[in-house]
Amino acid sequence: MKFTVADLLDQLSTEHPSEPDQLAKILKLSNKTDKAALELAVSSLMKIGVIEKTSEGGLTRPQESDLIDARLRCSSKGFCFAIRDDGGEDIYIRDHQLNHAWNGDRVLVRVTREGGRRRSPEGGVQCILERATQSLLAQVEQQSDQLLASPLDDRVLAGIELPAEDSKHLPGDEVSSVVEVRIDRYPVAQHPAAGHVVRSLPLNGGPAADRDLLLTKVGLQDRPTAPRSSGKTPASKGRVDLTAQPSLLLKGWSQDDAPGLPAVHVEARDGGCRLWVHAPSVGERIGLGNSLDACLRDRGEALCLGEVWQPLLTPALHKATSFSAGSEADAISVRLDVSANGELSDWEFMLSTVRPVAEVSADQLVALAERKPKARSVPTALKPIKDQLGQLETLRFCSTLLLEQERANGVVQLDLCPPQLEALGDLCSADPSGLRHRWVDAFNPVDPHAFLQPLLRAADRAWTAQRLELQLPGITVEADEPDGSVLTDVAKTAIALDLPLELDDDGCPSASELVQVFKDSSQRRVLEQQLSHALPPLTLVASTEAPPAAADSDGDEVAASSRNSSLTPWTCATQHYAHLVNQQVIVALLTDAKDRPTVRHKTRLKLGLKGAGADLTWPLFTASQDEKLNGLVNERTVQRLNTRRRQVLELEKDLLSMIQARSAQPLIGEQVEGRISGVQSYGFFVEVGESRVEGLVHVSSLNDDWYEYRSRQNRLVGRKNRQTYQLGDAVQVRVINVDVLRNQIDLEVISQGSNGSTEPESSAPESSEPLPVALSER
């Protein structure tokens, strides 16, 4: 079909009926086959209660329904849960209730059994709204008389039938490649899935082949083709001339095709500072709903592949919007007044023209950090920016001041920067928006993006407050609160490591309290890793209505309410489409909104200024303008952006894992020192080498004793020799095998012999058979 069930349901409402012919026109279905598919879909959806037909023949969604919108998440063990769009409790789906849905699919679920105190609700998939997998990586296998593609992603619990001509892709004795399989037919009734091989991908073809492999793995190999349009030219009328301001470009990325970033300027003021953030004006150049806008919406995000980028913007748009030292450029700017305690006391949004005076690189920040405070000479690396060294120091003060205020408000800060491997390229730098994950990154004085992160989040907080006060739509970044039981498990791990922490009857400490306990521990990194897994991911949310209190609250109260809950990001529109949407709302406010009740009034209201809502007594936009703005922020767009966000995060994680695994290949057979980063009943994980690659010591290789897994202490304990393997322990291991594709690294522990020599644990004389593991709650 040319449309998905989700596409169809997006066109239906609960109040206004839609005619079938009208739906066909909206979905661009012209031939008989496509229209017949629409009729079949409508008929099927009516049978399960997803669609209703009125007496006049129109189609609507039911006013009340027991069907729940969700996304399917499966494990390699066959356990599947439906993750609800409304944030409710996850629903367990048994295998016979999947109805051929695969991992990642958007589905409609009906609850068949309510949840209990320690039991999730159960349900069944009633309808697949949208398939997440159009192609996948697989290995070709011959099973009896059938040629099948076996997916490498073991969360896809199905084989795909292949035509006979794809037998040429059967692997030989040594597997040197995998194949990309395109799905031609999804499984239905008794018929299995069918597809065909698109191409073969080598496993050892170098960095470019690795990138292609990973893009295909996450489904990002087909980049939407960009139109020739370079966008509109921003209007010069109404812009504030800030070209005399010595703003700085903090550039942590070194690749030529990396996205352009905001410029900043700061001045010390009354114990705090006055900060200016100038974002490249992408939103002014994009027409709503045109081909360029549709292309950027489909792309969703800029992709960093280490040493290569796949930008969000087209080359012409990238060139038109990027800042460079000494050149004038159009910007969307905000002036922020930061008090001595890090609070935002005032702000104003405006359209502007800027001319940055200098670029600041990571090498220059290293030279600045190494420079003695009272040194008179200026290092060679700092001479191009010697006139801006004072502003850099003020900028550092401003960043740390804002960061301290965030921590005081309960924001979790973790120091989990990636390993500094050359092959990682631009992935070594922190994400400048500071909104990649649920926590904020610890300040790194030699990373330009570490300076930017608190500044850009402050700009986002200001727009969140302004948007809520003026009741404007936006795409927000939000996160659920951590699960208390998971935080309790992390706290128990810390207690087992003798950290000064106590659990009371009221519950576990908060995530920020755990961070304070971890900061002075020698096991800080592994504990913070455990905590990071307990923090729910950030998600994008369509916000089209202001909360009831927004109209009666002043800017301070709105800012306080939004500081720890959600942000409306807008500063990195060169990197994220969600930021671009929010920029378009800002541009609409500053250019199209009514700043006075009638043309007879001479006094104009500064709509970008903090507190503007208190004097606003008239509607900002016409009905048609309101409709356009709300159309920017819709659930369907946000769902697709969340899907793309998950794909990009998975891609970056896989790329890091593959580069780490490649770095471990030369270590095969070598003895290395590592640190235990995780303990399970089946063994323990160890981080080894400068790359911090993680490998598994399987319990079957520990043949010297019978080991108990003590879940409360998160350790393995030998029954006879009382040998323990616990989180954070240093161990000597040997690298046995590296599977780059599956990111599986096998290790074995090296024991210290009585004569000082080392030998593997598996050489113990008692037995060559692995001893079992007993589970214990002690």
N, C-alpha and C positions, 0 to 999 in steps of 0.2 A: 504494500500500500504506500501511497505517496504521503500519507498522514498517519500519525499515531493516535491512539485513543485520547491521550492527553491533549493533542492539538484539537480534537473534536470537542472535548469537554470544556476547553478554554473559551469556546465560542457560545456556550450555553449558560444561561443564568437561571435563577430560581423564580424570577418574576416576569421576565419578558420572553415569550416564546419565539423561537427561530424556525423559519420554514426550511425544509430539507433542501430546496433549490438554492436558498440563500446561503446555507452552509456549504454546498458544493462550490458556489461562486467564491466564497471567502477562502476556502481551502484550495482554490485553483484546480478543481477537478473538471476536466472538459470532456474526456472520452467516456464511452459507455462502461468500460472495464472499471475505471476509477469510481464512477458513480454507483456501479453495482456493489463495489467494495464498501462504499459509504452506507448504502441501504442495508447490507449485511451487518455492518458494525452497529448501526442504529437498532436493528432488530434484536441483535444479541444483547446489547446493553439494556434494552427495555426489559428483557426476560429476567435479568438479574437485579433490576431495580435501580440502575444507575441513571437511566433516562426515563422521563415520562412524556406521553403524548397528550396534548390537550384535545378537547372536543373539536376544535377547528383544525387540527392536524399539525399544530406547532409543537416543537420539542423544548422541554425545559429540564433542569435538574430538580430533583425532589426537594421540598422544603426541609424535610428531616430524613436522615439516612443513617443506618447502622454501619455503613461502609467507611473505613478509615484510610486516608491517604498516608502512604508510608514508602520507605525505601528499604529494599531487602539487603541484609548483611549476612553472609554465610561464612562458615569456617571450613577449613580443610577436613574437619572431622564429621561434617554433615549437619552441624547445628546451624539453624537459620533463625534470625530474628527480624521482625519488621520494625524499623525505626520510624516512629510516627512523625509526620510533619508538624503536628501541633505540640510536640514536646512531651506527650504523655508517655506512660510506661511502655517499654519495648514489649512486643508480642512475639511469643515463641511459635514458630511454624514447623510442624513436623514434616518429614520428607514427603509423606503421601498427601500433604495439604499444600505443597508448593505449586502444583498445577503447571509444571514446566517453567516456573520463574527462575531466573538466575541471579547470582550475586550482583547487587547494584541496581537492579531493575526497580522502577517506580511502579507500585502496585496499589490496588484497593484490597483491603483485608477486612474480613468479618470475624469478630471475636466469637469463639465457640465455647470457651471456658474462662470464667473470670479468674483473675489472679488471687492468690492468698497471701498470707503473711510472708512466706519465704518462697513463693512460687509465682513466676511470671504468668500473665494471662496467655492463653493459647488461642490460635486462630488459623484461618485458612485464606489463601490467596483466591480472590473472586475474579480479578481482572488485572491484566498487565497493562499499565498505562503507557509505559515507555521503556523500551529496551536500552540497557546501558552498554551492551556489547554488540558491536557490528562486525568486528574482526578481532582475532586473538592470535597469540603465539601458541604453536603446538608442535608436536612431533608426529610424524606419519607412522602408523602401525598397521600391520596386516594381521587381522584376527579372523581365522578360518577363511571364508570367502568374501569378507568385508574389508574394505580399506577405510580406516578411521583416522581422524585427527584427535590426538589426546592432548587436551589443553595443558599448558605448563602451569597455569593458574589453577591450583587444586581447589579453589573455592568455586570453580565452575564444575558442577557435578554432572557432567554429560560428555559423551563423545560425539563427534561430528562425522557423518558419512561423507566420503569423498568420491569423486568419479574415478574410474579406472585409470585415466590418463595421468592422475597425480601420483601413480605408483613410482614414477621416476624420482620422487622425493623421499623414498624409503631410505633410512640411514644405513650406512655400512657398519663395519665392526667398530669403528670409532666415530662417535657423534661429533661432527664439526660444524653443524648448522642446525637451525630450526626454521620453521616456515610460518608465514603469515597466512591465516585462513580467513576468508570472507564468508560470513554467514548468509546463505541464500534462502534457507527456510529454518525457522525456529521450530523446536519440537511441538507437536500438537497431537492430542489423542494418542494413538498407538504409533505414530510416525516419529522417528528420531530427527534430530537436527541434521541439516545437510549444508554443505558448503564446498568451496573450492580453494586451492592453494593460489595465492596471489603472487608470492615470491619467496625465495629462500634467503635467509639472513645468516651470515657467518658468525660464529661465536668468537673468533680470534682475528677479526679484521681491522683492529686498531681503534683509536678513540672515536672516529667518525662512525664506524660500524656499531660501536657500543651505543652511541647516542641514538642512532636509527633504531636499534633493537629496543631501547627503553621507551622511546616515543611510541613505538608500535605496541609495546606491552601495556601502556596506559591509555591507548586509543587516541593519541595526539599526532599521529603520523601524517594525517591529511589536513594541512593548514588551509583555511579558506583563502581563496585568491582575492587579492585586494583590487578594488576599482582604481581607475586612473585619477580620480578626483583628489585634490590636495586640500579640500575644505574651503570654508569661507575665510575672507580676510576680516579680522576684528575691526570694529569701528574705532576711529581715533577720538571721536567726540565722547566727552565724559570721563576720560582717563586722567588719573593723577600722575603727574610727571615726577618720577622718583629716580631719574637718571643720575642725579648728583649724589645719590646715596651710595656709599662704598659697600655694596653687598658682596657676599662671598659664595662661591660654589664649592661645596664639600663633596668631592668625588672619590668614592671608594672603589667603583668599578673601573676596570682598565680597558675593557673591550670597546672598539669603535662603535659597535651597534647597540651598546647598552642604552637603556632608556634615559632620557633627560630628567634631571632632578631639580627640586626647588633651590632658589637662592635665599640666603638669610642675612640679616643685619641686626646687630644688637648694640645697645648703649646702656651703660650703668645709670641707674635712676633710683634715688631714694632708698638705698639699701637693696633694691631689687634690680630690675632692668626693663627696658623697652625693647621688645623683639618685633622684627618684621619678617614675615614669611612670604616669599614670592613664588607662587606655583606657576609652571608653564600653562598658558591659557589654551587648553585643548577644547574645553567645553564651548568656547565661543566659535570655534571653527566647524563644528559638527551640526549639520541640519538634522532635525528630529525625523527619524524614520527613513532617511535616504539610504542609498546603497552603501555609502561609506559607514554610516552608523550601523547598518545591519552587519557589515563585515567585522567591525570592531566588537559588536555584541557577540557574534559567533566565536571570535577569538577569545574574548573574555579576559585573558591575562597575557602578559609578556612571559616568555619561557626562557629561563636561564639554564643553559646546558653546560655550565662551567666556562669553557673557553669560547663558546659560541652562544649567541642570543637568537631567539625568534621573537622579534619585537611585536608589541601590540599594535603600534601605529605603522602606517605605510611609510615608505622612505621619504616621500614628499612632506608628509605631515610631521614626521620626526625632525626633518631639517627645519621646517617652519617654526616649530615650537621649542626646540632645544635652546638653552641658554649657552652663551660662550663669553669669556672675559673680554670686555671692551666693546661688545656689540649690544645695541638696543634691542629689546624684545618686549612683546606684550605679556602681561602677567595678570593673575588674579591674586591680590595681596590681602593680608590681614595684619593689622597693627595690634600687638598684644602687650598690655602692661602687666608685668609680673611683680608681685609684692615681695617683700623681704622673706616671707615664709613660703613662697612658691605658688601662691594663689593667683588666679587671673582676675585682676581688679577692673580691667576695662579692655575693650577691643573695638575694632572697626574694620569691616570688609570693604574692598574697593577694587575697581579695575584700574590697572596702572601700566606705566611703561618704565622698565628698569634697564640698568646697564651694569652688570656685575664687574667688579674690578680685578678679581683674581680667582684662580682655582686652587684649592687646597687638597693635596693628595695624602695618601697614607704615609709615604716616605717623608713628607714634610712634617707630619705629626710625630713620627718616630724621632726625627731630629729635634723637634721642639721638646719632646719628653726627655731626651737625653741631655739637653742643654742645661747648664747650671743656672740657677735663678739669678745670680748677680754677674753672669758673664757679659763682658762688653762686646766681644766679637760675635758676629752672626755666622752660623754655619752656612756652607755653600748652598745646601738644599733649601735654606730659609730665605736667601737673598731676594728671590722673586716676590716674596710676600712680606718683606721686612717691615713695610709700613702698616701691615695689618696684624702684627703680632699681638698688639694690645687688644684688638678686637677679638682675636682668637682666644685669648685668656678670658675675656668677658663672656665669650660664647661658651667656653667650658664651664664657667661659673653658672651661667644660666641653665645649661643642660643638667648639671648635677643638682641645682636648686629644684628644678621641676621634677627630677627623678626622686629626690628625697620626699617631695610632697606626695608623689604617687605612692611611694612606700608607706608613708604615714596614713594614707587613705585605704590601706589594705591590699594594694596591688602586689602580686607575687613577682619577685625578681629572682631569676636563676642565671647562673653562669655556665651555660652549655654551648659555648661557641664551637663550631666545627673544627676538625683538625686542619692545620695550615699546610695543606698539600698543594703543590704547584698545579697538579692536574685538575683541581677543583676550580681554578680560575676565579671568576667573580662570585662563586658560591662561598668563598672564604669570608666575604664581607657580610655584615648583618643586613637584614632587610631594612631599608631606610624608613618605611612606614611604621615599623615597630608593631605591626598588627598581624604577624605571621602565625603566632601561636598565643595561647592563653596567658602566658607570662610575659614580662618585659625582660629584655637582655640586660645583664650587668654592664656598667659603663666601661668601655675599652678606650683608653686615651689615645690609641694609635689607629683607631678605625674611624674614618670620617663619618660613616653612617651612625656610629654610636653617638656622635654629637647631634646628628639630625633627629634621631628617633624621639627623644622627649619633646623637641621643638615642634615636630609635626603632629605628635599626639595632642599637644596643647592647642595647636591650630584646629585640630579636629574637635576638641572639647568645646572650643569657642563656637564653632559652627553648629554643633549639636544643640547648645543652649540657644543660639539665635534662631535656629530652625524651629525648635519647640515653642519658643516664645511667639513666633510669627505663624505657627501652625502650618508649616510647609512640609511637603513629602520628602522622603530621602531613603537611601539604602543604608542601614546601620549594621555595624559589626557587633555581635552579641555572643555571650557564652553562658551556659548554664552553670549553676553552682556545683562544685565538686561533690561527688557522692561521699557522704560521711563515713560509710563503712570502708571505702577504699582508702580514705585518708587515715582511718584507724589502723589499717594494715601497714601503711607507711610508718605511722608512729610506732607500732609494735616492732618494726624492723629497727628503728632508731634506738628504742629501748634495749633491744637485744645487743646493740653495739655499745651499750653503757653510756648513752647520751643522757644528759639531765632533762628528762621528760617524764611526766606523769599523766596517766589517763584517769579522769574522774568519772563520776556517775552520770554527769550531764552530757558526756560525749567526748569526741576527739578534739585536739587543737585544730585551729584553722590552718589553711595552707601557708599563710604569711607567718604564723607563729612557728610552724615547722621550719621554715626557711631561717628564722632567727636562731633556732637550735642547731641547724646544720652548719651555719657559716663558719664556726671555729673548729669543726671536726676535720680530722685527717681523711675521713671518708666522704667529704662533702660532695664530690662529683657524683659518686654512685648513688648517694641518697637523693640528690637533686634529680637524677635520672628517674629514680623510682617515683618521685613526686610529680615529675612532668607527665608520666603515664597516667596519673590519677586526675589530671586536669582536663576537663572536657574541651574539645576544639572550638575555635571561633566559627561562627556561621553568619551569613548575611541574612538580613531580615528586611522585608519591605515595610516601611513605616509611612503610611498615608494619612494617618490621623494623629493628632496630638493627644496626650493624656488629658483627662478631664481637668486636672489641676493646672495645666500649662497656661491656660488663659488668665488665671488668677494669680500666677506666681511671677515674681520678678526674676531677672536674669540670674541672680545669685542662687536662688533656690533651684532653678532649672539646671544650672551648672553643677550644683552639688548632687542633684539626683542622677545626673548623667555621668558623673565622674567615674563611678565604679561599675556602672551597668552596661552602657552601650555608647558607641561613638559613631559619628557620621563622617567617614573619611572622604577627603576631597583633594589632598595635596599631591597625590601620585597618579594623576590621570594618564600619564605616559606609560604606566605599568599595569593599572587595573581599571577595567571598564566600570566597576561600581563607583570608583572615585570620579570617573568621567560623568556619570549620571548626576552625582551630587554637585559637580561643577556646573552642569547645565542649569540646575535649580538656582545656584548662586547667581549665575549670569542673568537668569530670568528675573530674579529679585532686583538686581542692580540696574537692569536696562528696561524691563517691561512693566514692572510693578508701579502702581500709582503711589507717588510720594506726597500727594495732597488730595483732599476730598474732591475738589473741583478746580478747574483752571482759574477760577476767580481768586483763589487763595494764593497769596504771594509766598507764604512761608512753606518751604518744602521740608519734609521729614527725611532725615538721613537713615535709610532703611538698613544700612550695614552697621550702624552704631549700636553698641550694647544698650538695652533698655528701650529700643525703638517701639516695641510692642505696647509699652505703657501709654503712648500718645496716639496709638493707631485706633481710629474709630470708624474706618471704612474698609471695604474689601480691597485687597491688594490687586487681584486679577479679575478679569472678566470670566464668565462661565466657560467660554471656549479655551481660554488660557489655562484655567484650572484643570480642565479635562486633559489638556496636553501634558501638563506637569504630572498629574496623577497617572497618566499613561506611561510615563517614563519609569515609574516605580510600580511594577506589577509582580504578582507572585510567580508567574511563569518565567519572567526574566531572571528573578532572584534564584529560582530553583536551578536554572541552567548555569548561572554564575557559581552557585554552590557546588554543582557537579564539576565544573571546570576547576574550581579552587581545589577540590579533593584530588583531581587528576594531577594538577601541578604540584601539590605537596607530595603526592606519591611518586611523581617523576623525580623530584629533587631528592627524596629519600632513597630511591632506587639508584640514582646516579652516584650519590655519596657511598652507598653500600658497594656498588660495583667498583668504584675507584679504590675503595679500601681493600676489597677482595683482590683486585689486580696487584695492589702493593704487597699483599700477603703471599702471592704466588712464589716469589723468590725465597720465601722463608720456609718452604716445604722441606721437612727434614731437619730444620734448625731448632735449637733450643732458645727460647725467649722468655723474658719475664713479663708477667701480666698481673692484672688485678681482677678479682671476681666481681662481675657486674650484675649477676643475677643467679639465683639458686632455685631449682625446681626438683621435683621428685625423680626426674629422669636424668639429672646431671646439673652442671652449673656452667654459666657463661663467663668467659674471660676476655677482657680487653687487652690486646697486645700491640706492641710497636708504637711508633710515632703516629701512625695513622689511626690508632685506637680502634682497629678492626676487632669485631667481636666473634669469637669462636666458641664451640661447645665441647666440653669434656663430658662425654656420655658416661652414665653410671656403669655401663657394661665394661668400661675400661678400668674401673676401680676394683681389681680382683684381690686386693689385699685384706678385705674385710666385708662384713655385712653392714650396709649403711642404712641408717634411719633418716628419713626426711622429717624434720621438725618444723612444721609450718609456722608456728608462732614465733620461733627464733629465726626462721628463714635460713636454715643451715642443714647440711648433711653431717651426720655424726656416725663414726665407726663404732660398732658394738664392742669389739675386742680391744682395739688399740686407741679408742676414743679420739681418733683423728677427726678434726672438724674442717669443713669447707664452708665458709661464711662470707656474706656480702662484704666486699672491701678488702678481703685478705689478698696478700701478694703471693703468687704461686709461680713456679717454673714449669713451663709447658713446652711440648714439641708440636709443631704444625705438621699434621698428618696428610690432610687433603684440603683442597680449595675448589669449591664448585661456584664459579663466578655467576652463572646464570641464576641459580637459586639462592645465592648468597649464603651458602652453607660452608662453614669452615670447621673441620674436625681437629680437635686437639687431644693430647694425652698428657697427664701429669707426670713430671719427672720427680722421682723420690730421691732423697739424699741418703746414700749408702753409709755404712759405718766407717768405711775407709775414705770418705769424702768424695767418692765417685758418685755420679748420677746415673740412674737407670729408670726406665718407665715403670709405672705402677703395675702394668700388665705382665711384668716378668716375675711376679711373685711365685714361689715354688709350690704353694699349696695346691693350686688348681688353675687350669687354664679356662675354666668356665666362669662366667660372670656370676657374682653373688647377687641375690635379690635385694630390693629396697623395701624396708618397712616404713609405713606411714605412721607418724606419731603427732599428737597435738601438744606434746609437752614443750 
